[in-house]
């Protein structure tokens, strides 16, 4: 991503990419671009998916390849600008440690209704949060507003409560409608873990049995610490079920010929 402009300047998404002709969950990403473009007042071409696959033939992958079998080799940044231009950019998909990740709590950026919860053109606050987390020795930043969890700096958080339900922040509170959560949700529910949106308080987090974070780049990662405080038992039932769902997603979805159906 280049430097941020105004929120209504573009809508974008980061899609798993093999560096050639295969995209992961492309239809879901494009559907979200359509939905977010409408919220931002951006006209989305009806053939945006076809444009992406056509332009993909001319995009070269970065030199640095991610060979972790649990992640995609690269990311493809798809942007739709306010003037209707579709652009693609190959991006490095960084590697993550196998050990449970650590997070720090940060203040969530505030945007007006209609902008909150979209992948818009002013994502610099999220990148700033990422840099703050890294500079403080943490892997990710978790974004809070009024002591409630809103989102992650590059990931969607999901916690397993003592009642056996997996909760994620509500889109109505400003959370991004995560493609990764959408992909793994059926696998979680089939394994007996209901998935629900909720206002996630600090109390829910401190009593959680387990927490994970997920995203198109990182895949599924266990979260062990928030602000130095241990959260639940890492790599438990939630992590195992989510990781199995993610594995199926990597094997079975996102081929370019499926996108052209």
N, C-alpha and C positions, 0 to 999 in steps of 0.2 A: 504493500500500500504506500502511496505517496502521501505528502503532507495533507492534513485535513483541510477541507473547505467547509462551507455551510452544510448543515444537515440535509437540506433538500437538494444538494448538488449531485448526489448519486446514491445508489443502493448497490450493495455488493454481497458476495458470499465466497468463502474459501472451500474448495471442493477437493477431495482426495483424488490424486492423479497418478497414473503409472508412468508418465513421461512420454506416452505415445498416444494411443487412441481410446484409452479407457478412463472413464470418470466414475467415481463412486457416489451412488445416491443422487445422480444428476437431476432426475425429475423432481425430487424433494427440494433440492436447492433452488431450482428454477421456479417452482411453485411459490417458495418463500419470497424470492425476488419479486414475482408478480404481486404478491400480497403486500409487501412492504413498499413497493413502488406506488401502489394505489394510496397507501396511507400518507406518503410523502408528496403526493401530487405529481409524480413522475409517470409519464406515459410509457408503458412497457410494450414493446413490439410483440405481436402474437407469435412470431417465429423466432423468439430469442433462443430457444433450445437449438434450433437448426443453425442459427448464426454461431452459437458457441462451438458446435461440432465442426462447422465449416472453418472457422478461424483457428481451431485447435491444430489443424494440419500445419499451420505456419509457426507454431510456438515451439521453441526449443526449451527443454528442461534445464534447471540450474545444474552447475557442475557437481554440487554436493547432493548425493543420493542417500536417502534413509533406508537402510537395509534391515531394519527391525521388522520382523514378520507381523507384528501387532500394529504397525502403522503403515501408512501409504508412503510410497517412495518420495512423492512431491505433493505440493498443493498447487491448485490452479485458482488464482484470484479472478473472479468474474465480476466486472463492474458495469452497471448501466447508468449512464450520466443523465442529467436532467434534459439534455437535448436529444436523447434517444440513442446515443452511441454505445455500442457494446464492445468492451475491451477485455482482453485476457492477459494475464501475467503469471508466468511460472514462479513459484516460490519454494524456498527450502523448507522442508518439514523437519524441524529440529527433533533430536532424540531426547527422551525423558528417562530418568533413572528408574530402575525396577523396584527400588525401595519405596515405601509410602511417601507421598509428597508432603511438604510443609506449606502452610499458607499464612498470610498476615491479613488482618482486617483493615479495610480502607473505606473511605467515604465514597459512596456511589455518585457518579456525575448526575446532575439534574437537567433534564430536558422537558420541553413542553409536551402535553398530551398529543398523541399522533406521531411524535418523534421517539418517545420512550419505547424501548423494546424492539426497535428496528435496526437493521444493519445499514446505517445512514452514513453520510459523508463527513461527519465530525466525530470520528472515533479516536481522536488523539487522547482524550482522557483515559480511555481503556489502555492505550499503549503506555501512557504515563504511569498508570497503576502497575502495569507489568514491570516497568523499570524500577519503580519504588520497591516492589516485592523482591526483585533480583538484588537490588542494592542492599536490602536488609537480610540477605541470605535465605530468602524463601523461594519456593518454586512458583507459586501463583499468588495473586491477590484476590481476596474475596470482598465484594463490594456491598456495603451496608447502608441503609437509610433508616433513621429512627430506630436503631437497634434491631432491624430486621434484614435478613440476607436477601439481596436483590439479584446478584449475578456473580460470575467470575470474570477475571480480566480477559481470558481467552478460552473459557470453559464453562460448562453448565454444572453446578453442584447438585448432588442428590444424596439425601440422607435416609438411612433406615431407622425409623423410630422404634421404640420399645413395643408399640402395638403391631409391629410387623408390616407396616405400610411404608413405602418409599415416597418421600415428599421432595418436591422441587419448588423453587420460587415461582410465584404466579406471574404470568405475562401481564396481567392487569396492573401489577405493582412495578413493572418496568423491566422484567426479565426478558431476555431474548427467547423466542420460541425455538428451542434447540433441535436441529436436525438429528444430532447424535442421540438425544433422548427419544426422539420419535422412532429412531431405528431400533433401539434396544428395548423399548417399552413392551412390545409383545412378548419378548423372551422373558422379561422379568415377571410379567403377569402369568405367563404359562408355567413359570417355576413356583408360583404361589406368592409372589410379592406384588400386591396392588400398587399402582403408581398414581399419585394424586398431586395436584398443585395446591399450595398452601402458603400462608404468611408464615415464614420461618423465623422464629424468634431465637434469641440467644439461649433461652431455656431448652428449646427443642434440640439445638446443636449440642449443648453440653451433656444432654442425656441420651444422645443418639447412640444406637448400637454400632453404627458404622457410617462412614461417608466416602463417596467417590466423586471424582470430577471427570467429565468427558468432553470431547470435542473432536472435530474433523481432523485436526492435526495430531493431537495426543492419543486418541483412542480412549481407552478406559484406564484410569489411574486411581489407586487407593489414596485417600487423604488421611494422614496420620496425626498432624499437628496443626492447630490454628493459634497463632500468637504464642507458641511454645506450650500450649495446653493439649494434652493427648485427647483425641476424640474417638471414643468407642474402641472397637477392636479392628484394626486394619486387615484388609484382604479376607473378609469373611464372606457370608452368604450373598450379600448384595454384589460385591465385587466379582465373585465367581460367576453368578448368573449373568451379570452385565457383560463380562468378558466373553462368555460363550456366545451371547447375542452378537457382540461386535465381530467375533471370529466368523460367524455365519455371514454377516454383512460383507466382510472383506472377500469371502469366497464367491458369493452368489449375486452381488448387485453391482450395478454401475457400468456394465459393458456398453460401449458406444452404439452397437447395433440395437440394444434395447431402447436407447434414447431416441432412436429414429423411428420407432414403431408408431 
